[in-house]
Amino acid sequence: MPDYKYSFEYPEYEEFQIRSRLRRIGKLRIKPSTILWKPANGKRFYSVSIDDFTQWIMRPRTGATKTKL
């Protein structure tokens, strides 16, 4: 692959505000190797690796279901 003079700069993470109709619930931040959660009035994020999240979400006791196509 050739060396280019310019390149695209990607964001380090994607961040989303989670809301109910009346209030903000918190923030969800997704990085390539980590998922972070911060409650609405929290000062710090809680974090979990993608690997740990994957193992947790696929356990039957979480109640998570596969989406339909």
N, CA, C, O and CB atoms as a CASP TS submission, in Angstrom:
PFRMAT TS
TARGET T0000
AUTHOR 0000-0000-0000
METHOD Language model
MODEL 1
PARENT N/A
ATOM      1  N   MET     1       0.840  -1.172   0.000  1.00  0.00           N
ATOM      2  CA  MET     1       0.000   0.000   0.000  1.00  0.00           C
ATOM      3  C   MET     1       0.892   1.245   0.000  1.00  0.00           C
ATOM      4  O   MET     1       1.854   1.309   0.766  1.00  0.00           O
ATOM      5  CB  MET     1      -0.959  -0.008   1.219  1.00  0.00           C
ATOM      6  N   PRO     2       0.595   2.215  -0.829  1.00  0.00           N
ATOM      7  CA  PRO     2       1.459   3.396  -0.917  1.00  0.00           C
ATOM      8  C   PRO     2       1.369   4.274   0.333  1.00  0.00           C
ATOM      9  O   PRO     2       0.374   4.258   1.058  1.00  0.00           O
ATOM     10  CB  PRO     2       1.092   4.218  -2.147  1.00  0.00           C
ATOM     11  N   ASP     3       2.419   5.025   0.556  1.00  0.00           N
ATOM     12  CA  ASP     3       2.425   6.016   1.633  1.00  0.00           C
ATOM     13  C   ASP     3       1.703   7.261   1.143  1.00  0.00           C
ATOM     14  O   ASP     3       2.092   7.844   0.131  1.00  0.00           O
ATOM     15  CB  ASP     3       3.883   6.356   2.089  1.00  0.00           C
ATOM     16  N   TYR     4       0.666   7.671   1.843  1.00  0.00           N
ATOM     17  CA  TYR     4      -0.082   8.853   1.443  1.00  0.00           C
ATOM     18  C   TYR     4       0.367  10.077   2.226  1.00  0.00           C
ATOM     19  O   TYR     4       0.792   9.961   3.376  1.00  0.00           O
ATOM     20  CB  TYR     4      -1.574   8.626   1.636  1.00  0.00           C
ATOM     21  N   LYS     5       0.277  11.227   1.619  1.00  0.00           N
ATOM     22  CA  LYS     5       0.636  12.472   2.283  1.00  0.00           C
ATOM     23  C   LYS     5      -0.415  12.857   3.330  1.00  0.00           C
ATOM     24  O   LYS     5      -0.081  13.420   4.372  1.00  0.00           O
ATOM     25  CB  LYS     5       0.797  13.597   1.251  1.00  0.00           C
ATOM     26  N   TYR     6      -1.687  12.549   3.046  1.00  0.00           N
ATOM     27  CA  TYR     6      -2.783  12.881   3.951  1.00  0.00           C
ATOM     28  C   TYR     6      -3.538  11.618   4.342  1.00  0.00           C
ATOM     29  O   TYR     6      -3.471  10.601   3.651  1.00  0.00           O
ATOM     30  CB  TYR     6      -3.738  13.901   3.302  1.00  0.00           C
ATOM     31  N   SER     7      -4.244  11.695   5.438  1.00  0.00           N
ATOM     32  CA  SER     7      -5.050  10.551   5.848  1.00  0.00           C
ATOM     33  C   SER     7      -6.295  11.042   6.589  1.00  0.00           C
ATOM     34  O   SER     7      -6.355  12.194   7.021  1.00  0.00           O
ATOM     35  CB  SER     7      -4.223   9.585   6.741  1.00  0.00           C
ATOM     36  N   PHE     8      -7.270  10.175   6.729  1.00  0.00           N
ATOM     37  CA  PHE     8      -8.464  10.499   7.499  1.00  0.00           C
ATOM     38  C   PHE     8      -8.170  10.286   8.973  1.00  0.00           C
ATOM     39  O   PHE     8      -7.428   9.378   9.348  1.00  0.00           O
ATOM     40  CB  PHE     8      -9.675   9.640   7.047  1.00  0.00           C
ATOM     41  N   GLU     9      -8.752  11.125   9.794  1.00  0.00           N
ATOM     42  CA  GLU     9      -8.614  10.969  11.242  1.00  0.00           C
ATOM     43  C   GLU     9      -9.945  10.473  11.785  1.00  0.00           C
ATOM     44  O   GLU     9     -10.978  11.116  11.597  1.00  0.00           O
ATOM     45  CB  GLU     9      -8.184  12.315  11.931  1.00  0.00           C
ATOM     46  N   TYR    10      -9.919   9.350  12.447  1.00  0.00           N
ATOM     47  CA  TYR    10     -11.130   8.748  12.984  1.00  0.00           C
ATOM     48  C   TYR    10     -11.316   9.155  14.449  1.00  0.00           C
ATOM     49  O   TYR    10     -10.333   9.412  15.143  1.00  0.00           O
ATOM     50  CB  TYR    10     -11.076   7.211  12.850  1.00  0.00           C
ATOM     51  N   PRO    11     -12.534   9.214  14.916  1.00  0.00           N
ATOM     52  CA  PRO    11     -12.727   9.489  16.342  1.00  0.00           C
ATOM     53  C   PRO    11     -12.223   8.313  17.176  1.00  0.00           C
ATOM     54  O   PRO    11     -12.258   7.167  16.728  1.00  0.00           O
ATOM     55  CB  PRO    11     -14.221   9.768  16.650  1.00  0.00           C
ATOM     56  N   GLU    12     -11.763   8.598  18.372  1.00  0.00           N
ATOM     57  CA  GLU    12     -11.275   7.549  19.258  1.00  0.00           C
ATOM     58  C   GLU    12     -12.419   6.742  19.850  1.00  0.00           C
ATOM     59  O   GLU    12     -12.229   5.606  20.283  1.00  0.00           O
ATOM     60  CB  GLU    12     -10.434   8.147  20.370  1.00  0.00           C
ATOM     61  N   TYR    13     -13.616   7.339  19.867  1.00  0.00           N
ATOM     62  CA  TYR    13     -14.775   6.649  20.427  1.00  0.00           C
ATOM     63  C   TYR    13     -16.056   7.269  19.885  1.00  0.00           C
ATOM     64  O   TYR    13     -16.046   8.355  19.307  1.00  0.00           O
ATOM     65  CB  TYR    13     -14.756   6.706  21.971  1.00  0.00           C
ATOM     66  N   GLU    14     -17.155   6.555  20.085  1.00  0.00           N
ATOM     67  CA  GLU    14     -18.488   7.066  19.790  1.00  0.00           C
ATOM     68  C   GLU    14     -19.192   7.227  21.129  1.00  0.00           C
ATOM     69  O   GLU    14     -19.092   6.353  21.990  1.00  0.00           O
ATOM     70  CB  GLU    14     -19.291   6.109  18.813  1.00  0.00           C
ATOM     71  N   GLU    15     -19.896   8.325  21.310  1.00  0.00           N
ATOM     72  CA  GLU    15     -20.564   8.579  22.588  1.00  0.00           C
ATOM     73  C   GLU    15     -22.026   8.918  22.333  1.00  0.00           C
ATOM     74  O   GLU    15     -22.355   9.660  21.408  1.00  0.00           O
ATOM     75  CB  GLU    15     -19.863   9.729  23.367  1.00  0.00           C
ATOM     76  N   PHE    16     -22.893   8.364  23.167  1.00  0.00           N
ATOM     77  CA  PHE    16     -24.323   8.560  23.023  1.00  0.00           C
ATOM     78  C   PHE    16     -24.940   8.967  24.352  1.00  0.00           C
ATOM     79  O   PHE    16     -24.578   8.430  25.399  1.00  0.00           O
ATOM     80  CB  PHE    16     -24.988   7.291  22.491  1.00  0.00           C
ATOM     81  N   GLN    17     -25.865   9.907  24.313  1.00  0.00           N
ATOM     82  CA  GLN    17     -26.646  10.292  25.482  1.00  0.00           C
ATOM     83  C   GLN    17     -27.866   9.376  25.510  1.00  0.00           C
ATOM     84  O   GLN    17     -28.560   9.253  24.501  1.00  0.00           O
ATOM     85  CB  GLN    17     -27.061  11.824  25.440  1.00  0.00           C
ATOM     86  N   ILE    18     -28.137   8.743  26.626  1.00  0.00           N
ATOM     87  CA  ILE    18     -29.304   7.884  26.777  1.00  0.00           C
ATOM     88  C   ILE    18     -30.327   8.667  27.586  1.00  0.00           C
ATOM     89  O   ILE    18     -30.035   9.155  28.678  1.00  0.00           O
ATOM     90  CB  ILE    18     -28.941   6.513  27.470  1.00  0.00           C
ATOM     91  N   ARG    19     -31.534   8.780  27.033  1.00  0.00           N
ATOM     92  CA  ARG    19     -32.581   9.578  27.674  1.00  0.00           C
ATOM     93  C   ARG    19     -33.877   8.798  27.766  1.00  0.00           C
ATOM     94  O   ARG    19     -34.169   7.943  26.930  1.00  0.00           O
ATOM     95  CB  ARG    19     -32.809  10.880  26.911  1.00  0.00           C
ATOM     96  N   SER    20     -34.652   9.108  28.799  1.00  0.00           N
ATOM     97  CA  SER    20     -36.052   8.718  28.808  1.00  0.00           C
ATOM     98  C   SER    20     -36.797   9.969  28.354  1.00  0.00           C
ATOM     99  O   SER    20     -36.149  10.962  28.024  1.00  0.00           O
ATOM    100  CB  SER    20     -36.541   8.195  30.249  1.00  0.00           C
ATOM    101  N   ARG    21     -38.079   9.963  28.323  1.00  0.00           N
ATOM    102  CA  ARG    21     -38.806  11.150  27.860  1.00  0.00           C
ATOM    103  C   ARG    21     -38.564  12.375  28.741  1.00  0.00           C
ATOM    104  O   ARG    21     -38.526  13.502  28.249  1.00  0.00           O
ATOM    105  CB  ARG    21     -40.290  10.854  27.807  1.00  0.00           C
ATOM    106  N   LEU    22     -38.404  12.153  30.017  1.00  0.00           N
ATOM    107  CA  LEU    22     -38.321  13.283  30.943  1.00  0.00           C
ATOM    108  C   LEU    22     -36.927  13.612  31.455  1.00  0.00           C
ATOM    109  O   LEU    22     -36.698  14.710  31.963  1.00  0.00           O
ATOM    110  CB  LEU    22     -39.187  13.020  32.094  1.00  0.00           C
ATOM    111  N   ARG    23     -35.999  12.679  31.326  1.00  0.00           N
ATOM    112  CA  ARG    23     -34.684  12.950  31.919  1.00  0.00           C
ATOM    113  C   ARG    23     -33.580  12.177  31.211  1.00  0.00           C
ATOM    114  O   ARG    23     -33.821  11.220  30.475  1.00  0.00           O
ATOM    115  CB  ARG    23     -34.689  12.597  33.406  1.00  0.00           C
ATOM    116  N   ARG    24     -32.366  12.634  31.466  1.00  0.00           N
ATOM    117  CA  ARG    24     -31.179  11.956  30.933  1.00  0.00           C
ATOM    118  C   ARG    24     -30.835  10.797  31.861  1.00  0.00           C
ATOM    119  O   ARG    24     -30.791  10.970  33.080  1.00  0.00           O
ATOM    120  CB  ARG    24     -29.964  12.946  30.793  1.00  0.00           C
ATOM    121  N   ILE    25     -30.593   9.630  31.300  1.00  0.00           N
ATOM    122  CA  ILE    25     -30.253   8.431  32.063  1.00  0.00           C
ATOM    123  C   ILE    25     -28.741   8.333  32.258  1.00  0.00           C
ATOM    124  O   ILE    25     -28.271   8.008  33.348  1.00  0.00           O
ATOM    125  CB  ILE    25     -30.785   7.168  31.353  1.00  0.00           C
ATOM    126  N   GLY    26     -27.981   8.617  31.195  1.00  0.00           N
ATOM    127  CA  GLY    26     -26.534   8.535  31.283  1.00  0.00           C
ATOM    128  C   GLY    26     -25.895   8.606  29.911  1.00  0.00           C
ATOM    129  O   GLY    26     -26.543   8.938  28.918  1.00  0.00           O
ATOM    130  N   LYS    27     -24.612   8.288  29.878  1.00  0.00           N
ATOM    131  CA  LYS    27     -23.841   8.281  28.630  1.00  0.00           C
ATOM    132  C   LYS    27     -23.278   6.898  28.393  1.00  0.00           C
ATOM    133  O   LYS    27     -22.853   6.214  29.324  1.00  0.00           O
ATOM    134  CB  LYS    27     -22.702   9.327  28.668  1.00  0.00           C
ATOM    135  N   LEU    28     -23.280   6.496  27.137  1.00  0.00           N
ATOM    136  CA  LEU    28     -22.666   5.259  26.713  1.00  0.00           C
ATOM    137  C   LEU    28     -21.550   5.632  25.744  1.00  0.00           C
ATOM    138  O   LEU    28     -21.789   6.313  24.747  1.00  0.00           O
ATOM    139  CB  LEU    28     -23.710   4.284  26.059  1.00  0.00           C
ATOM    140  N   ARG    29     -20.343   5.188  26.034  1.00  0.00           N
ATOM    141  CA  ARG    29     -19.189   5.471  25.185  1.00  0.00           C
ATOM    142  C   ARG    29     -18.616   4.141  24.711  1.00  0.00           C
ATOM    143  O   ARG    29     -18.356   3.247  25.516  1.00  0.00           O
ATOM    144  CB  ARG    29     -18.108   6.315  25.947  1.00  0.00           C
ATOM    145  N   ILE    30     -18.423   4.018  23.415  1.00  0.00           N
ATOM    146  CA  ILE    30     -17.918   2.772  22.847  1.00  0.00           C
ATOM    147  C   ILE    30     -16.567   3.038  22.190  1.00  0.00           C
ATOM    148  O   ILE    30     -16.441   3.874  21.295  1.00  0.00           O
ATOM    149  CB  ILE    30     -18.927   2.174  21.819  1.00  0.00           C
ATOM    150  N   LYS    31     -15.570   2.307  22.660  1.00  0.00           N
ATOM    151  CA  LYS    31     -14.219   2.373  22.110  1.00  0.00           C
ATOM    152  C   LYS    31     -13.917   1.036  21.443  1.00  0.00           C
ATOM    153  O   LYS    31     -14.671   0.081  21.632  1.00  0.00           O
ATOM    154  CB  LYS    31     -13.160   2.704  23.223  1.00  0.00           C
ATOM    155  N   PRO    32     -12.853   0.941  20.677  1.00  0.00           N
ATOM    156  CA  PRO    32     -12.549  -0.330  20.007  1.00  0.00           C
ATOM    157  C   PRO    32     -12.373  -1.523  20.954  1.00  0.00           C
ATOM    158  O   PRO    32     -12.646  -2.659  20.565  1.00  0.00           O
ATOM    159  CB  PRO    32     -11.304  -0.171  19.195  1.00  0.00           C
ATOM    160  N   SER    33     -11.930  -1.287  22.168  1.00  0.00           N
ATOM    161  CA  SER    33     -11.696  -2.414  23.077  1.00  0.00           C
ATOM    162  C   SER    33     -12.484  -2.314  24.385  1.00  0.00           C
ATOM    163  O   SER    33     -12.356  -3.189  25.242  1.00  0.00           O
ATOM    164  CB  SER    33     -10.224  -2.512  23.390  1.00  0.00           C
ATOM    165  N   THR    34     -13.294  -1.271  24.557  1.00  0.00           N
ATOM    166  CA  THR    34     -13.948  -1.027  25.839  1.00  0.00           C
ATOM    167  C   THR    34     -15.334  -0.417  25.646  1.00  0.00           C
ATOM    168  O   THR    34     -15.570   0.336  24.702  1.00  0.00           O
ATOM    169  CB  THR    34     -13.088  -0.109  26.707  1.00  0.00           C
ATOM    170  N   ILE    35     -16.246  -0.758  26.558  1.00  0.00           N
ATOM    171  CA  ILE    35     -17.542  -0.103  26.646  1.00  0.00           C
ATOM    172  C   ILE    35     -17.583   0.621  27.987  1.00  0.00           C
ATOM    173  O   ILE    35     -17.262   0.034  29.020  1.00  0.00           O
ATOM    174  CB  ILE    35     -18.732  -1.133  26.503  1.00  0.00           C
ATOM    175  N   LEU    36     -17.975   1.891  27.974  1.00  0.00           N
ATOM    176  CA  LEU    36     -18.022   2.682  29.200  1.00  0.00           C
ATOM    177  C   LEU    36     -19.437   3.193  29.435  1.00  0.00           C
ATOM    178  O   LEU    36     -20.149   3.516  28.484  1.00  0.00           O
ATOM    179  CB  LEU    36     -17.027   3.860  29.132  1.00  0.00           C
ATOM    180  N   TRP    37     -19.844   3.266  30.694  1.00  0.00           N
ATOM    181  CA  TRP    37     -21.154   3.770  31.097  1.00  0.00           C
ATOM    182  C   TRP    37     -20.978   4.782  32.217  1.00  0.00           C
ATOM    183  O   TRP    37     -20.248   4.537  33.177  1.00  0.00           O
ATOM    184  CB  TRP    37     -22.084   2.611  31.544  1.00  0.00           C
ATOM    185  N   LYS    38     -21.655   5.928  32.092  1.00  0.00           N
ATOM    186  CA  LYS    38     -21.636   6.927  33.164  1.00  0.00           C
ATOM    187  C   LYS    38     -23.081   7.308  33.454  1.00  0.00           C
ATOM    188  O   LYS    38     -23.780   7.791  32.564  1.00  0.00           O
ATOM    189  CB  LYS    38     -20.775   8.195  32.771  1.00  0.00           C
ATOM    190  N   PRO    39     -23.545   7.096  34.699  1.00  0.00           N
ATOM    191  CA  PRO    39     -24.895   7.516  35.063  1.00  0.00           C
ATOM    192  C   PRO    39     -25.041   9.031  34.905  1.00  0.00           C
ATOM    193  O   PRO    39     -24.043   9.750  34.877  1.00  0.00           O
ATOM    194  CB  PRO    39     -25.223   7.091  36.512  1.00  0.00           C
ATOM    195  N   ALA    40     -26.262   9.510  34.802  1.00  0.00           N
ATOM    196  CA  ALA    40     -26.541  10.922  34.532  1.00  0.00           C
ATOM    197  C   ALA    40     -25.800  11.877  35.453  1.00  0.00           C
ATOM    198  O   ALA    40     -25.257  12.876  34.982  1.00  0.00           O
ATOM    199  CB  ALA    40     -28.008  11.175  34.645  1.00  0.00           C
ATOM    200  N   ASN    41     -25.762  11.609  36.720  1.00  0.00           N
ATOM    201  CA  ASN    41     -25.101  12.522  37.651  1.00  0.00           C
ATOM    202  C   ASN    41     -23.736  12.006  38.106  1.00  0.00           C
ATOM    203  O   ASN    41     -23.171  12.504  39.080  1.00  0.00           O
ATOM    204  CB  ASN    41     -25.986  12.755  38.859  1.00  0.00           C
ATOM    205  N   GLY    42     -23.216  11.015  37.403  1.00  0.00           N
ATOM    206  CA  GLY    42     -21.933  10.430  37.774  1.00  0.00           C
ATOM    207  C   GLY    42     -20.767  11.295  37.332  1.00  0.00           C
ATOM    208  O   GLY    42     -20.872  12.061  36.375  1.00  0.00           O
ATOM    209  N   LYS    43     -19.660  11.163  38.037  1.00  0.00           N
ATOM    210  CA  LYS    43     -18.450  11.906  37.685  1.00  0.00           C
ATOM    211  C   LYS    43     -17.472  11.049  36.901  1.00  0.00           C
ATOM    212  O   LYS    43     -16.614  11.576  36.192  1.00  0.00           O
ATOM    213  CB  LYS    43     -17.776  12.439  38.939  1.00  0.00           C
ATOM    214  N   ARG    44     -17.591   9.731  37.020  1.00  0.00           N
ATOM    215  CA  ARG    44     -16.669   8.819  36.346  1.00  0.00           C
ATOM    216  C   ARG    44     -17.438   7.742  35.598  1.00  0.00           C
ATOM    217  O   ARG    44     -18.581   7.417  35.921  1.00  0.00           O
ATOM    218  CB  ARG    44     -15.703   8.180  37.355  1.00  0.00           C
ATOM    219  N   PHE    45     -16.764   7.199  34.582  1.00  0.00           N
ATOM    220  CA  PHE    45     -17.336   6.111  33.811  1.00  0.00           C
ATOM    221  C   PHE    45     -17.046   4.771  34.484  1.00  0.00           C
ATOM    222  O   PHE    45     -16.018   4.605  35.142  1.00  0.00           O
ATOM    223  CB  PHE    45     -16.788   6.123  32.379  1.00  0.00           C
ATOM    224  N   TYR    46     -17.951   3.832  34.314  1.00  0.00           N
ATOM    225  CA  TYR    46     -17.716   2.425  34.615  1.00  0.00           C
ATOM    226  C   TYR    46     -17.276   1.814  33.294  1.00  0.00           C
ATOM    227  O   TYR    46     -17.839   2.145  32.251  1.00  0.00           O
ATOM    228  CB  TYR    46     -19.010   1.698  35.223  1.00  0.00           C
ATOM    229  N   SER    47     -16.285   0.933  33.314  1.00  0.00           N
ATOM    230  CA  SER    47     -15.809   0.374  32.054  1.00  0.00           C
ATOM    231  C   SER    47     -15.724  -1.149  32.129  1.00  0.00           C
ATOM    232  O   SER    47     -15.533  -1.739  33.193  1.00  0.00           O
ATOM    233  CB  SER    47     -14.441   0.964  31.691  1.00  0.00           C
ATOM    234  N   VAL    48     -15.873  -1.757  30.956  1.00  0.00           N
ATOM    235  CA  VAL    48     -15.734  -3.204  30.827  1.00  0.00           C
ATOM    236  C   VAL    48     -15.130  -3.464  29.443  1.00  0.00           C
ATOM    237  O   VAL    48     -15.432  -2.762  28.478  1.00  0.00           O
ATOM    238  CB  VAL    48     -17.128  -3.952  31.015  1.00  0.00           C
ATOM    239  N   SER    49     -14.283  -4.472  29.367  1.00  0.00           N
ATOM    240  CA  SER    49     -13.670  -4.787  28.074  1.00  0.00           C
ATOM    241  C   SER    49     -14.726  -5.380  27.145  1.00  0.00           C
ATOM    242  O   SER    49     -15.730  -5.930  27.597  1.00  0.00           O
ATOM    243  CB  SER    49     -12.475  -5.773  28.247  1.00  0.00           C
ATOM    244  N   ILE    50     -14.487  -5.261  25.861  1.00  0.00           N
ATOM    245  CA  ILE    50     -15.385  -5.854  24.868  1.00  0.00           C
ATOM    246  C   ILE    50     -15.473  -7.365  25.077  1.00  0.00           C
ATOM    247  O   ILE    50     -16.550  -7.947  24.948  1.00  0.00           O
ATOM    248  CB  ILE    50     -14.902  -5.535  23.431  1.00  0.00           C
ATOM    249  N   ASP    51     -14.348  -8.001  25.397  1.00  0.00           N
ATOM    250  CA  ASP    51     -14.348  -9.453  25.626  1.00  0.00           C
ATOM    251  C   ASP    51     -15.244  -9.828  26.806  1.00  0.00           C
ATOM    252  O   ASP    51     -16.039 -10.762  26.707  1.00  0.00           O
ATOM    253  CB  ASP    51     -12.915  -9.955  25.875  1.00  0.00           C
ATOM    254  N   ASP    52     -15.119  -9.102  27.925  1.00  0.00           N
ATOM    255  CA  ASP    52     -15.951  -9.384  29.093  1.00  0.00           C
ATOM    256  C   ASP    52     -17.425  -9.108  28.798  1.00  0.00           C
ATOM    257  O   ASP    52     -18.296  -9.869  29.220  1.00  0.00           O
ATOM    258  CB  ASP    52     -15.489  -8.548  30.293  1.00  0.00           C
ATOM    259  N   PHE    53     -17.704  -8.025  28.075  1.00  0.00           N
ATOM    260  CA  PHE    53     -19.076  -7.706  27.714  1.00  0.00           C
ATOM    261  C   PHE    53     -19.668  -8.810  26.843  1.00  0.00           C
ATOM    262  O   PHE    53     -20.806  -9.229  27.055  1.00  0.00           O
ATOM    263  CB  PHE    53     -19.141  -6.357  26.988  1.00  0.00           C
ATOM    264  N   THR    54     -18.898  -9.279  25.865  1.00  0.00           N
ATOM    265  CA  THR    54     -19.367 -10.334  24.959  1.00  0.00           C
ATOM    266  C   THR    54     -19.709 -11.602  25.729  1.00  0.00           C
ATOM    267  O   THR    54     -20.752 -12.210  25.493  1.00  0.00           O
ATOM    268  CB  THR    54     -18.306 -10.638  23.890  1.00  0.00           C
ATOM    269  N   GLN    55     -18.844 -12.000  26.638  1.00  0.00           N
ATOM    270  CA  GLN    55     -19.111 -13.192  27.441  1.00  0.00           C
ATOM    271  C   GLN    55     -20.358 -13.002  28.303  1.00  0.00           C
ATOM    272  O   GLN    55     -21.178 -13.914  28.412  1.00  0.00           O
ATOM    273  CB  GLN    55     -17.900 -13.522  28.328  1.00  0.00           C
ATOM    274  N   TRP    56     -20.507 -11.836  28.911  1.00  0.00           N
ATOM    275  CA  TRP    56     -21.646 -11.567  29.780  1.00  0.00           C
ATOM    276  C   TRP    56     -22.966 -11.541  29.010  1.00  0.00           C
ATOM    277  O   TRP    56     -23.930 -12.182  29.427  1.00  0.00           O
ATOM    278  CB  TRP    56     -21.445 -10.250  30.500  1.00  0.00           C
ATOM    279  N   ILE    57     -23.025 -10.817  27.902  1.00  0.00           N
ATOM    280  CA  ILE    57     -24.290 -10.616  27.182  1.00  0.00           C
ATOM    281  C   ILE    57     -24.812 -11.914  26.580  1.00  0.00           C
ATOM    282  O   ILE    57     -26.018 -12.046  26.368  1.00  0.00           O
ATOM    283  CB  ILE    57     -24.111  -9.576  26.079  1.00  0.00           C
ATOM    284  N   MET    58     -23.942 -12.869  26.303  1.00  0.00           N
ATOM    285  CA  MET    58     -24.368 -14.121  25.689  1.00  0.00           C
ATOM    286  C   MET    58     -24.785 -15.184  26.698  1.00  0.00           C
ATOM    287  O   MET    58     -25.226 -16.262  26.301  1.00  0.00           O
ATOM    288  CB  MET    58     -23.267 -14.657  24.835  1.00  0.00           C
ATOM    289  N   ARG    59     -24.656 -14.904  27.994  1.00  0.00           N
ATOM    290  CA  ARG    59     -25.113 -15.848  29.014  1.00  0.00           C
ATOM    291  C   ARG    59     -26.639 -15.881  29.049  1.00  0.00           C
ATOM    292  O   ARG    59     -27.282 -14.835  28.962  1.00  0.00           O
ATOM    293  CB  ARG    59     -24.548 -15.469  30.406  1.00  0.00           C
ATOM    294  N   PRO    60     -27.219 -17.069  29.174  1.00  0.00           N
ATOM    295  CA  PRO    60     -28.685 -17.173  29.186  1.00  0.00           C
ATOM    296  C   PRO    60     -29.343 -16.356  30.306  1.00  0.00           C
ATOM    297  O   PRO    60     -30.439 -15.831  30.113  1.00  0.00           O
ATOM    298  CB  PRO    60     -29.088 -18.627  29.325  1.00  0.00           C
ATOM    299  N   ARG    61     -28.707 -16.243  31.447  1.00  0.00           N
ATOM    300  CA  ARG    61     -29.365 -15.557  32.571  1.00  0.00           C
ATOM    301  C   ARG    61     -29.482 -14.037  32.397  1.00  0.00           C
ATOM    302  O   ARG    61     -30.199 -13.392  33.161  1.00  0.00           O
ATOM    303  CB  ARG    61     -28.610 -15.845  33.838  1.00  0.00           C
ATOM    304  N   THR    62     -28.791 -13.454  31.406  1.00  0.00           N
ATOM    305  CA  THR    62     -28.947 -12.020  31.168  1.00  0.00           C
ATOM    306  C   THR    62     -30.290 -11.714  30.528  1.00  0.00           C
ATOM    307  O   THR    62     -30.785 -10.592  30.629  1.00  0.00           O
ATOM    308  CB  THR    62     -27.816 -11.499  30.284  1.00  0.00           C
ATOM    309  N   GLY    63     -30.886 -12.704  29.868  1.00  0.00           N
ATOM    310  CA  GLY    63     -32.166 -12.495  29.211  1.00  0.00           C
ATOM    311  C   GLY    63     -32.029 -11.802  27.853  1.00  0.00           C
ATOM    312  O   GLY    63     -33.035 -11.443  27.241  1.00  0.00           O
ATOM    313  N   ALA    64     -30.814 -11.615  27.384  1.00  0.00           N
ATOM    314  CA  ALA    64     -30.601 -10.980  26.079  1.00  0.00           C
ATOM    315  C   ALA    64     -31.057 -11.933  24.970  1.00  0.00           C
ATOM    316  O   ALA    64     -30.834 -13.142  25.043  1.00  0.00           O
ATOM    317  CB  ALA    64     -29.100 -10.589  25.887  1.00  0.00           C
ATOM    318  N   THR    65     -31.689 -11.375  23.957  1.00  0.00           N
ATOM    319  CA  THR    65     -32.147 -12.185  22.829  1.00  0.00           C
ATOM    320  C   THR    65     -31.530 -11.671  21.540  1.00  0.00           C
ATOM    321  O   THR    65     -31.138 -10.507  21.449  1.00  0.00           O
ATOM    322  CB  THR    65     -33.687 -12.173  22.732  1.00  0.00           C
ATOM    323  N   LYS    66     -31.447 -12.532  20.557  1.00  0.00           N
ATOM    324  CA  LYS    66     -30.925 -12.141  19.250  1.00  0.00           C
ATOM    325  C   LYS    66     -31.964 -11.277  18.547  1.00  0.00           C
ATOM    326  O   LYS    66     -33.166 -11.509  18.679  1.00  0.00           O
ATOM    327  CB  LYS    66     -30.564 -13.390  18.389  1.00  0.00           C
ATOM    328  N   THR    67     -31.501 -10.290  17.808  1.00  0.00           N
ATOM    329  CA  THR    67     -32.411  -9.436  17.044  1.00  0.00           C
ATOM    330  C   THR    67     -32.860 -10.165  15.786  1.00  0.00           C
ATOM    331  O   THR    67     -32.189 -11.076  15.300  1.00  0.00           O
ATOM    332  CB  THR    67     -31.734  -8.091  16.681  1.00  0.00           C
ATOM    333  N   LYS    68     -33.992  -9.750  15.277  1.00  0.00           N
ATOM    334  CA  LYS    68     -34.497 -10.341  14.033  1.00  0.00           C
ATOM    335  C   LYS    68     -33.959  -9.537  12.865  1.00  0.00           C
ATOM    336  O   LYS    68     -33.751  -8.329  12.978  1.00  0.00           O
ATOM    337  CB  LYS    68     -36.061 -10.378  14.009  1.00  0.00           C
ATOM    338  N   LEU    69     -33.737 -10.197  11.758  1.00  0.00           N
ATOM    339  CA  LEU    69     -33.224  -9.519  10.573  1.00  0.00           C
ATOM    340  C   LEU    69     -34.239  -8.649   9.989  1.00  0.00           C
ATOM    341  O   LEU    69     -33.983  -7.994   8.979  1.00  0.00           O
ATOM    342  CB  LEU    69     -32.754 -10.479   9.554  1.00  0.00           C
TER
END
